[in-house]
Amino acid sequence: MVKNVEQALDDALLAMRMLRKSIVDHGHLEAMADLDAVMETAIAAAEQKRIDIERAKST
């Protein structure tokens, strides 16, 4: 059970960024294009959610 949503979201974002960087660094981007596209979308959505959480906390 997640007790800290913000930390879980930050950890997930970091993991996705690290995986994308590894794919690019090792030249597997063509083979992993579909996964990369899904990850890019997921990262963008997670980043927006993180921003929304921060805004909600400040109001």
MMTF fields as JSON, N, C-alpha, C and O atoms, coordinates in Angstrom:
{
  "mmtfVersion": "1.0.0",
  "mmtfProducer": "UNKNOWN",
  "numBonds": 235,
  "numAtoms": 236,
  "numGroups": 59,
  "numChains": 1,
  "numModels": 1,
  "chainsPerModel": [1],
  "groupsPerChain": [59],
  "chainIdList": ["A"],
  "bondAtomList": [4, 2, 8, 6, 12, 10, 16, 14, 20, 18, 24, 22, 28, 26, 32, 30, 36, 34, 40, 38, 44, 42, 48, 46, 52, 50, 56, 54, 60, 58, 64, 62, 68, 66, 72, 70, 76, 74, 80, 78, 84, 82, 88, 86, 92, 90, 96, 94, 100, 98, 104, 102, 108, 106, 112, 110, 116, 114, 120, 118, 124, 122, 128, 126, 132, 130, 136, 134, 140, 138, 144, 142, 148, 146, 152, 150, 156, 154, 160, 158, 164, 162, 168, 166, 172, 170, 176, 174, 180, 178, 184, 182, 188, 186, 192, 190, 196, 194, 200, 198, 204, 202, 208, 206, 212, 210, 216, 214, 220, 218, 224, 222, 228, 226, 232, 230],
  "bondOrderList": [1, 1, 1, 1, 1, 1, 1, 1, 1, 1, 1, 1, 1, 1, 1, 1, 1, 1, 1, 1, 1, 1, 1, 1, 1, 1, 1, 1, 1, 1, 1, 1, 1, 1, 1, 1, 1, 1, 1, 1, 1, 1, 1, 1, 1, 1, 1, 1, 1, 1, 1, 1, 1, 1, 1, 1, 1, 1],
  "groupList": [{"groupName": "MET", "atomNameList": ["N", "CA", "C", "O"], "elementList": ["N", "C", "C", "O"], "formalChargeList": [0, 0, 0, 0], "bondAtomList": [1, 0, 2, 1, 3, 2], "bondOrderList": [1, 1, 2], "singleLetterCode": "M", "chemCompType": "L-PEPTIDE LINKING"}, {"groupName": "VAL", "atomNameList": ["N", "CA", "C", "O"], "elementList": ["N", "C", "C", "O"], "formalChargeList": [0, 0, 0, 0], "bondAtomList": [1, 0, 2, 1, 3, 2], "bondOrderList": [1, 1, 2], "singleLetterCode": "V", "chemCompType": "L-PEPTIDE LINKING"}, {"groupName": "LYS", "atomNameList": ["N", "CA", "C", "O"], "elementList": ["N", "C", "C", "O"], "formalChargeList": [0, 0, 0, 0], "bondAtomList": [1, 0, 2, 1, 3, 2], "bondOrderList": [1, 1, 2], "singleLetterCode": "K", "chemCompType": "L-PEPTIDE LINKING"}, {"groupName": "ASN", "atomNameList": ["N", "CA", "C", "O"], "elementList": ["N", "C", "C", "O"], "formalChargeList": [0, 0, 0, 0], "bondAtomList": [1, 0, 2, 1, 3, 2], "bondOrderList": [1, 1, 2], "singleLetterCode": "N", "chemCompType": "L-PEPTIDE LINKING"}, {"groupName": "GLU", "atomNameList": ["N", "CA", "C", "O"], "elementList": ["N", "C", "C", "O"], "formalChargeList": [0, 0, 0, 0], "bondAtomList": [1, 0, 2, 1, 3, 2], "bondOrderList": [1, 1, 2], "singleLetterCode": "E", "chemCompType": "L-PEPTIDE LINKING"}, {"groupName": "GLN", "atomNameList": ["N", "CA", "C", "O"], "elementList": ["N", "C", "C", "O"], "formalChargeList": [0, 0, 0, 0], "bondAtomList": [1, 0, 2, 1, 3, 2], "bondOrderList": [1, 1, 2], "singleLetterCode": "Q", "chemCompType": "L-PEPTIDE LINKING"}, {"groupName": "ALA", "atomNameList": ["N", "CA", "C", "O"], "elementList": ["N", "C", "C", "O"], "formalChargeList": [0, 0, 0, 0], "bondAtomList": [1, 0, 2, 1, 3, 2], "bondOrderList": [1, 1, 2], "singleLetterCode": "A", "chemCompType": "L-PEPTIDE LINKING"}, {"groupName": "LEU", "atomNameList": ["N", "CA", "C", "O"], "elementList": ["N", "C", "C", "O"], "formalChargeList": [0, 0, 0, 0], "bondAtomList": [1, 0, 2, 1, 3, 2], "bondOrderList": [1, 1, 2], "singleLetterCode": "L", "chemCompType": "L-PEPTIDE LINKING"}, {"groupName": "ASP", "atomNameList": ["N", "CA", "C", "O"], "elementList": ["N", "C", "C", "O"], "formalChargeList": [0, 0, 0, 0], "bondAtomList": [1, 0, 2, 1, 3, 2], "bondOrderList": [1, 1, 2], "singleLetterCode": "D", "chemCompType": "L-PEPTIDE LINKING"}, {"groupName": "ARG", "atomNameList": ["N", "CA", "C", "O"], "elementList": ["N", "C", "C", "O"], "formalChargeList": [0, 0, 0, 0], "bondAtomList": [1, 0, 2, 1, 3, 2], "bondOrderList": [1, 1, 2], "singleLetterCode": "R", "chemCompType": "L-PEPTIDE LINKING"}, {"groupName": "SER", "atomNameList": ["N", "CA", "C", "O"], "elementList": ["N", "C", "C", "O"], "formalChargeList": [0, 0, 0, 0], "bondAtomList": [1, 0, 2, 1, 3, 2], "bondOrderList": [1, 1, 2], "singleLetterCode": "S", "chemCompType": "L-PEPTIDE LINKING"}, {"groupName": "ILE", "atomNameList": ["N", "CA", "C", "O"], "elementList": ["N", "C", "C", "O"], "formalChargeList": [0, 0, 0, 0], "bondAtomList": [1, 0, 2, 1, 3, 2], "bondOrderList": [1, 1, 2], "singleLetterCode": "I", "chemCompType": "L-PEPTIDE LINKING"}, {"groupName": "HIS", "atomNameList": ["N", "CA", "C", "O"], "elementList": ["N", "C", "C", "O"], "formalChargeList": [0, 0, 0, 0], "bondAtomList": [1, 0, 2, 1, 3, 2], "bondOrderList": [1, 1, 2], "singleLetterCode": "H", "chemCompType": "L-PEPTIDE LINKING"}, {"groupName": "GLY", "atomNameList": ["N", "CA", "C", "O"], "elementList": ["N", "C", "C", "O"], "formalChargeList": [0, 0, 0, 0], "bondAtomList": [1, 0, 2, 1, 3, 2], "bondOrderList": [1, 1, 2], "singleLetterCode": "G", "chemCompType": "PEPTIDE LINKING"}, {"groupName": "THR", "atomNameList": ["N", "CA", "C", "O"], "elementList": ["N", "C", "C", "O"], "formalChargeList": [0, 0, 0, 0], "bondAtomList": [1, 0, 2, 1, 3, 2], "bondOrderList": [1, 1, 2], "singleLetterCode": "T", "chemCompType": "L-PEPTIDE LINKING"}],
  "groupTypeList": [0, 1, 2, 3, 1, 4, 5, 6, 7, 8, 8, 6, 7, 7, 6, 0, 9, 0, 7, 9, 2, 10, 11, 1, 8, 12, 13, 12, 7, 4, 6, 0, 6, 8, 7, 8, 6, 1, 0, 4, 14, 6, 11, 6, 6, 6, 4, 5, 2, 9, 11, 8, 11, 4, 9, 6, 2, 10, 14],
  "groupIdList": [1, 2, 3, 4, 5, 6, 7, 8, 9, 10, 11, 12, 13, 14, 15, 16, 17, 18, 19, 20, 21, 22, 23, 24, 25, 26, 27, 28, 29, 30, 31, 32, 33, 34, 35, 36, 37, 38, 39, 40, 41, 42, 43, 44, 45, 46, 47, 48, 49, 50, 51, 52, 53, 54, 55, 56, 57, 58, 59],
  "secStructList": [7, 7, 1, 7, 2, 2, 2, 2, 2, 2, 2, 2, 2, 2, 2, 2, 2, 2, 2, 2, 2, 2, 2, 2, 2, 6, 6, 7, 6, 6, 6, 6, 2, 2, 2, 2, 2, 2, 2, 2, 2, 2, 2, 2, 2, 2, 2, 2, 2, 2, 2, 2, 2, 2, 2, 2, 2, 2, 7],
  "xCoordList": [0.836, 0.0, 0.883, 1.837, 0.557, 1.328, 0.874, -0.31, 1.826, 1.494, 1.811, 1.246, 2.716, 3.09, 3.0, 3.919, 1.905, 1.66, 2.717, 3.181, 3.094, 4.085, 5.413, 6.022, 5.864, 7.132, 7.026, 7.958, 5.918, 5.722, 5.746, 6.329, 5.118, 5.102, 6.502, 6.917, 7.229, 8.609, 9.481, 10.276, 9.339, 10.115, 9.784, 10.679, 8.501, 8.087, 8.627, 9.078, 8.585, 9.137, 10.63, 11.114, 11.351, 12.788, 13.077, 13.963, 12.347, 12.552, 12.279, 13.033, 11.208, 10.89, 11.949, 12.337, 12.417, 13.463, 14.754, 15.414, 15.107, 16.326, 16.214, 17.175, 15.062, 14.865, 14.929, 15.569, 14.276, 14.334, 15.77, 16.201, 16.521, 17.913, 18.743, 19.571, 18.533, 19.263, 18.963, 19.869, 17.697, 17.313, 18.027, 18.581, 18.017, 18.663, 20.176, 20.793, 20.776, 22.231, 22.764, 23.885, 21.981, 22.448, 21.999, 22.175, 21.422, 21.081, 19.915, 19.816, 19.033, 17.9, 16.61, 15.525, 16.718, 15.519, 14.622, 13.401, 15.208, 14.381, 13.604, 12.407, 14.277, 13.632, 12.591, 11.637, 12.77, 11.888, 11.002, 10.517, 10.787, 10.059, 8.664, 8.247, 7.942, 6.588, 6.611, 5.821, 7.516, 7.633, 8.033, 7.505, 8.96, 9.406, 8.256, 8.134, 7.422, 6.282, 5.317, 4.811, 5.066, 4.186, 4.809, 4.123, 6.104, 6.786, 6.787, 6.612, 6.982, 6.975, 5.621, 5.557, 4.555, 3.207, 2.985, 2.416, 3.435, 3.265, 4.039, 3.544, 5.242, 6.046, 5.359, 5.269, 4.877, 4.199, 2.964, 2.723, 2.192, 0.992, 1.359, 0.711, 2.39, 2.819, 3.365, 3.102, 4.125, 4.643, 3.5, 3.541, 2.489, 1.342, 0.6, 0.17, 0.452, -0.211, 0.575, -0.012, 1.89, 2.747, 2.551, 2.47, 2.475, 2.23, 0.864, 0.724, -0.135, -1.486, -1.509, -2.173, -0.79, -0.726, -0.097, -0.598, 1.002, 1.675, 0.776, 0.721, 0.074, -0.839, -1.96, -2.331, -2.491, -3.574, -3.092, -3.848, -1.835, -1.287, -1.108, -1.213, -0.839, -0.559, -1.82, -1.741, -2.974, -4.215, -4.963, -6.023],
  "yCoordList": [-1.179, 0.0, 1.246, 1.347, 2.172, 3.407, 4.368, 4.687, 4.821, 5.742, 7.181, 8.116, 7.361, 8.697, 8.74, 8.305, 9.259, 9.274, 10.092, 9.702, 11.226, 12.071, 11.338, 11.405, 10.64, 9.915, 8.762, 8.52, 8.058, 6.958, 7.477, 6.847, 8.618, 9.215, 9.654, 9.424, 10.282, 10.685, 9.473, 9.52, 8.397, 7.182, 6.572, 6.125, 6.555, 6.004, 6.848, 6.309, 8.157, 9.041, 8.8, 8.713, 8.693, 8.445, 7.12, 7.049, 6.084, 4.771, 4.819, 4.247, 5.496, 5.586, 6.378, 6.004, 7.469, 8.268, 7.461, 7.522, 6.709, 5.895, 4.816, 4.568, 4.177, 3.143, 3.736, 3.163, 4.875, 5.524, 5.893, 5.683, 6.439, 6.824, 5.602, 5.656, 4.511, 3.277, 2.766, 2.332, 2.817, 2.373, 3.219, 2.682, 4.534, 5.439, 5.233, 5.126, 5.177, 5.045, 3.773, 3.761, 2.709, 1.437, 1.193, 0.096, 2.209, 2.116, 1.209, 0.705, 0.99, 0.096, 0.857, 0.28, 2.142, 2.954, 2.461, 2.447, 2.054, 1.553, 0.314, 0.205, -0.608, -1.852, -1.603, -2.369, -0.559, -0.286, 0.937, 1.549, 1.296, 2.527, 2.553, 3.578, 1.446, 1.423, 1.613, 2.385, 0.91, 1.059, 2.487, 3.067, 3.052, 4.408, 5.398, 6.322, 5.212, 6.112, 6.019, 7.036, 4.813, 4.626, 5.255, 5.919, 5.046, 5.607, 7.131, 7.785, 7.699, 9.151, 9.722, 10.724, 9.079, 9.505, 9.35, 10.232, 8.231, 7.982, 8.995, 9.474, 9.321, 10.307, 11.665, 12.337, 12.064, 13.36, 13.409, 14.408, 12.334, 12.288, 12.31, 12.993, 11.57, 11.532, 12.884, 13.327, 13.54, 14.859, 15.856, 16.678, 15.785, 16.679, 16.402, 17.331, 15.133, 14.774, 15.318, 15.811, 15.228, 15.739, 17.246, 17.755, 17.951, 19.396, 19.682, 20.58, 18.914, 19.088, 18.875, 19.618, 17.87, 17.589, 18.767, 19.194, 19.29, 20.423, 21.652, 22.361, 21.903, 23.052, 22.894, 23.854, 21.695, 21.44, 21.64, 22.101, 21.293, 21.457, 22.931, 23.311, 23.76, 25.169, 26.028, 27.216, 25.44, 26.237, 25.983, 26.568],
  "zCoordList": [0.0, 0.0, 0.0, 0.772, -0.86, -0.959, 0.128, 0.24, 0.92, 2.001, 1.619, 2.186, 0.657, 0.224, -1.298, -1.991, -1.811, -3.251, -3.983, -5.054, -3.403, -4.053, -4.227, -5.295, -3.189, -3.283, -4.271, -5.037, -4.265, -5.214, -6.645, -7.527, -6.875, -8.204, -8.611, -9.747, -7.7, -7.984, -8.312, -9.25, -7.553, -7.791, -9.15, -9.867, -9.503, -10.797, -11.943, -12.954, -11.793, -12.822, -13.004, -14.132, -11.914, -11.987, -12.686, -13.538, -12.336, -12.953, -14.455, -15.242, -14.852, -16.281, -17.032, -18.138, -16.439, -17.094, -17.241, -18.278, -16.207, -16.263, -17.335, -18.064, -17.439, -18.449, -19.847, -20.728, -20.07, -21.387, -21.732, -22.866, -20.774, -21.032, -21.383, -22.292, -20.681, -20.958, -22.363, -23.075, -22.762, -24.107, -25.154, -26.113, -24.977, -25.93, -25.918, -26.978, -24.733, -24.605, -25.245, -25.755, -25.227, -25.758, -27.192, -27.723, -27.816, -29.224, -29.548, -30.667, -28.592, -28.817, -29.087, -29.025, -29.385, -29.53, -30.659, -30.51, -31.789, -32.894, -32.475, -32.742, -31.825, -31.41, -30.325, -30.186, -29.578, -28.448, -28.697, -27.745, -29.955, -30.286, -29.675, -29.136, -29.75, -29.189, -27.676, -27.131, -27.0, -25.55, -25.198, -24.248, -25.958, -25.691, -25.825, -25.021, -26.827, -27.01, -25.833, -25.357, -25.371, -24.213, -22.972, -22.196, -22.788, -21.623, -21.673, -20.645, -22.861, -22.999, -22.57, -21.859, -23.006, -22.634, -21.13, -20.487, -20.576, -19.141, -18.31, -17.289, -18.742, -18.018, -18.04, -17.013, -19.202, -19.309, -18.407, -17.73, -18.401, -17.56, -16.082, -15.29, -15.71, -14.312, -13.87, -12.752, -14.747, -14.408, -14.215, -13.3, -15.069, -14.925, -13.622, -12.939, -13.281, -12.023, -10.835, -9.872, -10.903, -9.822, -9.668, -8.55, -10.787, -10.754, -10.139, -9.309, -10.55, -10.005, -8.491, -7.769, -8.017, -6.577, -5.842, -4.802, -6.383, -5.747, -5.717, -4.713, -6.814, -6.852, -5.826, -5.151, -5.713, -4.759, -3.322, -2.468, -3.062, -1.717, -1.365, -0.199, -2.37, -2.1, -2.025, -1.713, -2.308, -2.233, -0.953, -0.73]
}
